[in-house]
Amino acid sequence: MFHRFATALSFLTVFRLPLSDGNPFTPSDLARSFSCFPLVGLLLGACAFAAASALRPVVPPLLLAALLVTAMAVLTRGLHHDGLADLFDGFWGGYTPERRLEIMRDSRIGSFGVLSLVLAVLLKTAAVYSLLSAAHLLPLLVVPALSRAGMAAAAFRSRYARSSGGLAQPFLEHMTRTELVTASAIALAAAVLFTPGASVLLVPAAAAVAVFVRRLSNRRIGGITGDVLGATNEIGEVVLYSLAACCYTP
């Protein structure tokens, strides 16, 4: 389990843990790390929760919300934001699956990508501001775990869209039901434990986002890619933070 967590942590965040056996990642290691994606989300959520708890008495809520959203982007190296921008540029900038995949691989960002990033940051900041103002901080801990469980759900038994291969291909080809069940159980336990009232909305919403993005990606590009997984997380966070804000604020 430690090796799986270290693998997930190194891919999803700026943090690194020494591998217990010193060996490089194998395709099976990458796939098995899906089971620890929600644990990485809990770690990120714990950082956000601790910072919010410490700074809320001295930092205005809107500024603190912006700082927390910024910190989460820094801690994840903007990996999921990049996926979101690429997905929007490709899905709405191309007219064939081949052209969409070509656009998504381009390192340049287009107008659809910029718009998606602006809207995602604005919506997340507004939702976190509402939670801070209402002094309900536990969703900050839970949402990142649920959104990363959504990544595992989107990946399970999905076809990799690029015939030439890519970073996410080993994740998809070697993933088993065990990884999905483990990731789902961890995220569900966190939601029920820390946000019992809102979990009846947050858990189904996380699953719905994963299903929606997966089906949309299958229609648009004939499968999924690493960008699609990153976008699943970002869209999930926007939806879940917004739902939590509606649940916990008058």
PyMOL commands that set and color helices and strands:
alter all, ss='L'
color gray80, all
select helices_A, chain A and resi 2-12+27-55+61-75+79-93+97-105+111-133+138-155+169-173+177-194+199-221+226-248
alter helices_A, ss='H'
color red, helices_A
deselect
rebuild
show_as cartoon
